[in-house]
Amino acid sequence: MVINKPIAALISTALNNELTTSEIEKLLEKPKYMELGDVAFPCFTLAKKLKKSPQLIASEIAAKLISKLIQEVNVVGAYVNIFVNQQMVTENVLQEILSKKDQYGSKQPVQENVVIDYSSPNIAKPFSMGHLRSTVIGNALANIAEKNGYNAVRINHLGDWGTQFGKLIVAYKLWGNKEAIEASPIQELLKIYVKFHEMAETNESLNEQARASFKSLEDGNEEALILWKWFRDASLKEFNTIYNLLGICFDSYAGEAFYNDKMNFVIEELKEKGLLTLSDGAYVVEMEDLPPCLITKTDGATLYATRDLAAAMYRKKQYDAKKIFYVVGNEQSLHFKQLFNVIEKMGYDWSKDLQHVPFGMMLKDGKKMSTRKGKVVLLADVLAEAIETARRNIEEKNPVLEQKELVAKQVGVGAVIFNDLKNDRLNDIEFSLEQMMNFEGETGPYVQYTFARISSLLEKGEFKEQVLQFDALGEYAWSVIQLLEQYPVIVQKSFEQADPSQIAKFSLQLARAFNKYYADTKILVDDEWKQMKLSFAFSVAIILKDALYLLGISAPNKM
């Protein structure tokens, strides 16, 4: 039960349907202070329409709001402040959670595919902290899409083509060591890649050799293809170690190279539709309010836009995609505006179903991390340190804990993921290992610990699931109930706005509200209300675990 909808319907009736239920629902607010009510309706927007003062409208609405759901109505200026029937809402919310379990807040399956393009690291380069954001935002968005009833198609659009492979081939021939690369592929490939850029600053011929090497790769040169495949396989093996640690999997690893034989069809279609213009020897699609979109260079070589056009066409056809999300940093915003514009110009109305999900950068000392200059923080190192920190905490606080290694991994990895996802998506994040390792305050381990604390309570109290009436939970229960009641709305909004941070922030609020309740309320007292309070705690645990799952984080029963 979500209280805003029935309250909006009552207000709509009181207004003789001057505004629809959905219009009113968008105007409803949560009062800043609990003593002002549970829901507030501002009447300012109605003044012009009804030719009355907002205060008079508020009074007229208040007089007509009669329902079992409503306990009390007050008028404060132009606001109708509504106190709901707490007992009724509590019963409805908790009974619904206890009957639906982790399906609470889930939408009915719609049998439609949502494609999410995320992570997409570059082959032969290390998986740095810079790649974490796309990876965890995309994974959470895929989980949230499924919670909203869609089939999520997870695609890792690998950076496995382009001039960097020409550079790597040249670098390998000049300074590469086969045995060293096989022993430690990413580190060794990064070493020679960085060396190439250092040497190329004073030796321009290296860049010419790199262009020639990439051309030979595009032309199908056997030696170049063998090296390219080796670089790709070695990188994927190392990437998958990190994905396994993060608990992330993909339906497709079709990267840039996959579209090599699919771009000509797109270029031909653009020609047939009269959209290509010759500009200084290159072909572009002209835009009204944007710079031209470059399709082929003067030498006929294709670009990111060409590949992304081919990828969009393929995904739409292959997956019958209802929506395609591109979880890529906000520095690529212009590229995606151009891409979607070209698809619209081609006459495809599904261009409106394409959405760039931009995010801020992971900064180090206020600057973007750079692979070329070797200035990166490796994600594998950060995860290892987070797990080690969790392991030390366990040894210090709970040395007899079962499955210590598994819990250390769940807590350490959860800390890294949550630290990213609790931030507003568009904000830059300054990399801070110290903040990431802080397991207290607004952190993933704090939410995990709250879940583990409830699990311990349920075990100690010998909790038995049963149908109960919730009539004596204590004064701090209501703030928890209000959050539980809002969970379905948060789940929907986080998908509509492609913003997992809403789930992360909700989980913190719920954990804080329950811990306040727990501090004030004796739960394990052997009285007639013990099982009822445990059922309430169990409901909170269900939602905390589900929220963590949507973020891609495990919920250990003991910590």
PyMOL commands that set and color helices and strands:
alter all, ss='L'
color gray80, all
select helices_A, chain A and resi 4-14+21-27+34-36+46-50+54-64+86-103+129-147+163-175+178-183+185-200+205-218+222-246+256-259+263-272+304-319+330-345+349-353+379-397+404-421+433-437+444-460+477-496+501-520+530-551
alter helices_A, ss='H'
color red, helices_A
select strands_A, chain A and resi 39-42+70-76+79-84+113-117+151-155+276-279+282-285+293-296+321-327+354-357+362-364+367-368+429-430
alter strands_A, ss='S'
color yellow, strands_A
deselect
rebuild
show_as cartoon
